[in-house]
Amino acid sequence: MKYPASELVLDSKGNVYHLGISPVDLAHTVLLVGDQDRVAAISAFFDEITHESKHREFVCHTGTYRGKPITALSTGIGTDNIDIVINELDALVNIDLKNRENKTITTSLNLIRIGTCGILQADIDVHSYILSSHAVGIDNVAHFYPIEFNAEEKSIANSLDSFVGFPTEVTPYCSAGSDALLEKLDGEKVHKGITVTSSGFYAPQGRSLRLGTKTPEINEKLEQFSFGETRIVNFEMESSALFALGKAMGHECITICLGIANRPRMEFSKGYEKEMNALIKYVLDRV
């Protein structure tokens, strides 16, 4: 099967359309960040930078860290952007872009999101490291794909839906992160658990400004929920689509965040550049 130009969209240079990069620009370990400026914060640790590009909100730096090839790539905010990023990263390694055909041998990428998040447990301090064992999506991106979720993932999503009572228009889904990457990034500094990925920052996360919210008690309910011994630890806006789409395509995906707000304690960081740089170094040393 050949992918037509309207489906596999490339630019005039033959690069994937939104990211603006080619297969030779990409390492097989990719650190994904929402903030464009965080790409340079990562590549500042590199031994050398072999590629730099910027197209729209997608900034890409590829280089080496202690001899290991690494790509740092900004995604922008939200699961809609993750949909673009994951599909185009997969195309770079698993589709022959010149012939527009699937490659006979597939490649699995390590996709590691380094982000910020809101903490949903009162006992976890601001600036803690939050590692996502699972991501529950209250967005809709994964519902457009023929993804087979396993029994545990379905059980977590259904249990949470019953416990919280989301608006009828919202159907949660759950996807587990990579066990291999979870093991690499776990440690004494880390709080591990379920992440909830919302489709927005305000009402979808229980914030009520002038327009209000249908879910004013969502944070309290999420704080109380547990699946076995695993509790919900944070809110953010990208991991559900990363885990669900990435895993379905055969990639290893994980998220580790710096908690910059504690929602139960109504605290927000007064500045976290130093702490974010420490988290970046923590990740680089383990991947």
C-alpha positions in Angstrom: 0.0 0.0 0.0 1.3 3.4 -0.9 0.2 6.4 1.2 -1.2 9.2 -0.9 0.0 12.8 -0.5 -3.1 13.8 1.3 -2.6 11.2 4.1 1.2 11.1 4.5 1.8 14.8 4.3 5.4 15.9 3.5 6.9 19.3 3.0 8.9 20.4 -0.1 12.1 18.9 1.3 10.5 15.5 2.0 10.3 16.1 5.7 7.3 15.2 7.8 4.9 18.1 7.5 4.5 19.5 11.0 7.8 18.5 12.7 9.8 19.6 9.7 12.5 16.9 10.2 13.8 13.9 8.3 14.7 10.4 9.5 18.4 11.3 9.8 17.6 14.1 12.2 16.0 11.7 14.8 17.6 9.6 17.5 15.7 6.5 18.8 15.5 7.9 22.3 13.3 11.0 22.2 12.7 13.3 25.2 9.4 15.1 24.6 8.7 18.5 26.3 5.7 20.8 26.0 7.7 24.0 26.3 9.9 25.0 23.3 12.5 26.6 25.7 13.0 23.3 27.5 14.5 21.8 24.4 17.6 24.0 24.8 17.7 23.2 28.5 18.0 19.5 27.6 20.6 20.0 24.8 22.7 22.1 27.1 23.7 18.8 28.7 24.6 17.2 25.4 28.2 16.3 24.5 27.5 17.8 21.0 24.4 18.9 19.0 24.2 17.4 15.6 20.9 18.8 14.5 18.8 21.9 15.3 15.5 22.9 13.7 12.3 24.8 14.5 9.0 24.6 12.7 5.8 26.0 14.2 5.9 25.0 17.9 8.1 22.0 17.2 11.7 22.7 18.2 14.1 19.7 17.7 17.7 19.3 18.9 19.5 16.0 18.4 22.9 15.2 19.8 24.7 12.8 22.2 24.8 12.5 25.9 27.6 10.5 27.2 27.9 9.1 23.7 24.2 8.0 23.4 22.2 9.7 20.7 19.2 11.7 22.1 16.6 13.9 20.5 14.8 16.6 22.4 11.6 17.7 20.8 8.9 20.2 21.9 5.3 19.1 21.4 3.3 22.2 22.5 0.3 21.7 24.8 -2.4 19.1 24.6 -3.2 15.6 23.3 -4.1 17.0 19.9 -0.5 18.0 19.4 0.6 14.6 20.7 -1.5 13.0 18.0 0.6 14.9 15.4 3.9 14.2 17.1 3.5 10.5 17.6 2.2 9.8 14.1 5.0 11.8 12.5 7.7 10.3 14.7 6.4 6.8 13.8 6.4 7.7 10.1 10.0 8.8 10.3 11.2 5.4 11.4 8.5 3.0 10.1 7.5 4.4 6.7 9.8 4.7 3.7 9.0 8.4 3.0 10.3 8.4 -0.5 8.3 5.4 -1.7 5.4 6.1 0.7 5.3 2.4 1.9 5.6 0.7 5.2 9.1 -0.6 6.0 9.3 -4.4 6.3 11.1 -4.1 9.6 9.6 -1.9 12.3 11.5 0.3 14.8 10.5 0.9 18.4 11.3 4.4 19.8 11.8 5.3 23.4 9.5 8.2 23.9 9.9 9.9 27.3 7.9 13.0 28.2 9.5 15.4 30.7 6.7 17.7 31.8 5.1 19.7 34.6 2.0 18.8 36.4 -0.5 19.5 39.1 -0.2 17.1 42.1 -3.4 15.6 43.3 -2.2 14.2 46.7 -1.8 16.4 49.7 1.2 14.5 51.0 3.3 15.0 47.9 5.4 18.2 48.0 5.7 20.7 45.1 8.8 20.1 43.1 8.5 16.3 43.6 9.1 13.9 40.6 5.9 12.2 39.5 6.2 9.1 37.4 3.2 7.8 35.5 2.6 4.1 35.6 -0.7 4.6 33.8 -2.4 7.5 32.1 -6.2 7.9 32.1 -7.5 10.2 29.3 -10.5 12.4 29.7 -9.7 13.7 26.2 -11.0 12.0 23.0 -7.9 11.4 20.9 -7.5 7.6 21.4 -11.2 7.1 20.7 -10.5 7.8 17.0 -8.1 4.9 16.7 -8.8 1.1 16.7 -6.8 0.5 19.9 -7.3 -2.7 21.9 -6.9 -1.8 25.6 -6.2 -4.7 28.0 -8.3 -5.9 30.9 -6.5 -3.9 33.5 -6.6 -0.7 31.5 -10.4 -1.1 30.8 -11.0 -1.8 34.5 -9.1 1.3 35.7 -11.0 3.5 33.2 -14.4 2.0 34.1 -13.8 2.1 37.8 -12.7 5.8 37.6 -15.6 6.7 35.5 -18.1 5.2 38.0 -16.3 6.7 41.0 -16.0 10.3 39.6 -19.1 10.6 37.6 -17.7 12.5 34.6 -20.1 14.4 32.3 -21.9 12.0 29.9 -20.0 13.4 27.0 -16.7 12.2 28.5 -15.6 8.5 28.1 -12.3 7.9 30.0 -9.7 5.5 28.6 -6.5 4.2 30.2 -3.2 3.1 28.9 -0.2 1.7 30.8 3.3 3.2 30.4 6.3 1.2 29.4 7.4 -1.2 32.2 11.0 -1.0 31.0 11.2 2.8 31.1 9.2 2.8 34.3 11.9 0.7 35.9 14.7 2.9 34.6 13.2 6.1 35.9 11.9 4.9 39.3 13.8 5.8 42.4 13.8 7.3 45.9 12.9 10.8 44.6 10.0 9.5 42.6 6.2 9.3 43.4 4.7 6.7 41.1 1.0 6.3 40.2 -1.8 7.0 37.8 -1.8 10.2 35.8 -5.1 11.8 34.6 -4.8 13.6 31.3 -7.3 16.4 30.7 -8.4 18.1 27.5 -7.9 21.5 29.0 -6.4 23.4 31.9 -9.4 25.2 33.4 -12.8 23.5 33.7 -11.5 20.1 32.7 -9.2 20.2 35.7 -11.8 21.6 38.0 -10.8 25.2 37.9 -13.7 27.6 38.0 -13.2 31.1 36.6 -16.0 33.2 35.0 -17.5 30.3 33.0 -17.5 27.8 35.8 -17.2 24.0 35.6 -19.5 21.0 35.5 -17.0 19.1 37.7 -16.3 21.3 40.7 -15.4 18.3 42.9 -13.3 16.4 40.4 -9.9 16.9 42.2 -11.3 15.7 45.5 -12.7 12.6 43.9 -9.5 11.9 42.0 -7.5 12.3 45.2 -9.7 9.6 46.9 -9.6 7.1 44.0 -7.3 4.1 44.0 -7.0 0.9 41.9 -5.6 -1.7 44.3 -2.7 0.0 45.9 -2.2 2.4 43.0 -3.6 5.9 43.5 -3.9 8.9 41.2 -1.0 11.2 41.7 -1.3 14.1 39.1 -3.1 16.0 36.4 -1.5 17.0 33.1 -2.4 17.3 29.4 -0.4 14.9 27.2 0.3 11.4 28.6 -2.9 9.6 27.7 -2.5 10.0 23.9 1.3 9.4 24.2 0.8 6.1 26.0 -2.2 4.9 24.0 -1.0 5.8 20.5 2.6 5.2 21.1 2.1 1.7 22.6 -0.3 0.8 19.8 2.4 1.6 17.3 5.0 -0.5 19.2 6.9 2.3 21.0 8.1 2.4 24.6 6.4 5.4 26.3 6.6 7.0 29.7 6.1 10.3 31.5 7.9 11.9 34.4 6.8 15.3 35.6 7.9 17.9 38.0 5.0 18.8 40.2 4.7 22.6 40.2 1.3 22.8 41.9 -0.3 20.9 44.7 -4.1 21.2 44.1 -5.3 19.9 47.5 -3.0 22.3 49.3 -3.6 25.1 46.7 0.1 25.7 46.3 2.0 26.7 43.2 5.7 26.9 42.6 7.4 30.3 42.9 10.0 29.2 40.3 11.3 25.9 39.1 14.1 26.3 36.6 16.7 24.8 38.9 14.4 21.8 39.8 13.5 21.2 36.2 17.2 21.1 35.2 17.8 18.6 37.9 14.9 16.4 36.6 16.3 16.6 33.1 19.7 15.5 34.4 18.0 12.7 36.4 16.3 11.4 33.2 19.4 11.7 31.0 21.5 9.7 33.4 19.0 6.9 33.4 18.0 6.5 29.7 
